[in-house]
Every structure is written in C-alpha cells, then in structure tokens.
C-alpha cells in the first residue's frame, strides 16, 4: 500500500474516450473475457480499477498499446452480473495516478505500478478538496455552454445546472461532452478545478470557432 492508503499495483482499463475524475461516476459494461477477469479479481479484493486512455484510439485493442502516463483509480459500486458472465457497475473516481511501471499481464489484463503522490489532494474531504469558492469562472463556462448547445439545437435544464456544484458540473460536462482524447487528457491532468474549468471553456470555444460536428448530449444531472 502507498502512504495514502491506495495499492501500488492496480489493474488498468485502457478505454478510448472514457474519462474518470476524482469524485466522478463512470458506468461501465464489461463483456470482454480479459476485462471480466479484471472485474472478477477486483471484486474479490479491493474493488479498485484504474481508468486510463490509450494514446492512439486506433491501437487501443493491441496488447501493449501505448497509454497516457496519468489515469484515475476508481472503486466499483452498484455492481451486478448477467447470466452470460458480463458485469455492469459504476466506477467512482478516487484519485489520479501516474504510471511508474507497467507490470506483466495477468489473466489477459494489464496492470501498472501507480504513484498517487502528485495528486494526494484528490483524497482530501470534499469540503477541503472543493472549497465553497472554487476560483473557477463559472459564468464564462455557462455562457460558453449555452452557445455550445444552442448552435446544435440542444437544450439543458438550466435550473438543474444552477443547483449543481462547480465540481459536479465540471465532472458531468467533462465525461459527457464529445471532446477528443487529448482534450479529455488535458482535463484530467488539470491541477485544480479552476484550471479544469478554464481548459473546458477553451476547448468549447475552439470547437465553436471551428464549427466541428454535432454534440449528442443534453446536460442533465
């Protein structure tokens, strides 16, 4: 165990486009044999899995596809299994980590040695990690989000948005907006909530300026 009470060795799930943030919730459907084994082993031990992105989504299925150095470990909650061996559960983000070493493959799935020290603040109590005054420019984020949705003919429940905390709002948007893999990685690696908000606002502004693609989402928490 590390000095901050998380295991040094963790299984990883390299999933393109999947973003887990500390305090965030990521629903997962596990159906591949190697990841069924990973889920089974995690459920039998500490219930922890590290989410991390492959550097190239096109090579994600390769056994040793290059991965980013930073991921986020989460704990399995609300799990259920199907008769055919599939698993359904929610992974709740605990703390980011840096990969210091990749370990031998076990039962088909990858494992790494994780260093949590650079992100120890992720494990602080909510009130300490996300103070009432987060420092983020919420007004700028909301204004950009309105234009982001309006240009695509989409709506949001703005009353719900208004009642959502800064941290939860940023987490929901980070996980549901169709950002590119490198943009999601930048959101994950942002040092603070204020920085993550600024990165997200900038990404949406760039998307608006470029007029790229449709956004298949509605902001509801």
C-alpha positions, 0 to 999 in steps of 0.5 A, a space after each residue: 500500500 502507498 502512504 495514502 492508503 491506495 495499492 501500488 499495483 492496480 489493474 488498468 482499463 485502457 478505454 478510448 474516450 472514457 474519462 474518470 475524475 476524482 469524485 466522478 461516476 463512470 458506468 461501465 459494461 464489461 463483456 470482454 473475457 480479459 476485462 471480466 477477469 479484471 472485474 472478477 479479481 477486483 471484486 474479490 479484493 479491493 474493488 479498485 480499477 484504474 481508468 486510463 486512455 490509450 494514446 492512439 484510439 486506433 491501437 487501443 485493442 493491441 496488447 501493449 498499446 501505448 497509454 497516457 502516463 496519468 489515469 484515475 483509480 476508481 472503486 466499483 459500486 452498484 455492481 451486478 452480473 448477467 447470466 452470460 458472465 458480463 458485469 455492469 457497475 459504476 466506477 467512482 473516481 478516487 484519485 489520479 495516478 501516474 504510471 511508474 511501471 507497467 507490470 506483466 499481464 495477468 489473466 489477459 489484463 494489464 496492470 501498472 505500478 501507480 504513484 498517487 503522490 502528485 495528486 494526494 489532494 484528490 483524497 482530501 474531504 470534499 469540503 477541503 478538496 472543493 472549497 465553497 469558492 472554487 476560483 473557477 469562472 463559472 459564468 464564462 463556462 455557462 455562457 460558453 455552454 449555452 452557445 455550445 448547445 444552442 448552435 446544435 439545437 440542444 437544450 439543458 435544464 438550466 435550473 438543474 445546472 444552477 443547483 449543481 456544484 462547480 465540481 459536479 458540473 465540471 465532472 458531468 460536462 467533462 465525461 459527457 461532452 464529445 471532446 477528443 482524447 487529448 482534450 479529455 487528457 488535458 482535463 484530467 491532468 488539470 491541477 485544480 478545478 479552476 484550471 479544469 474549468 478554464 481548459 473546458 471553456 477553451 476547448 468549447 470555444 475552439 470547437 465553436 470557432 471551428 464549427 466541428 460536428 454535432 454534440 449528442 448530449 443534453 446536460 442533465 444531472 
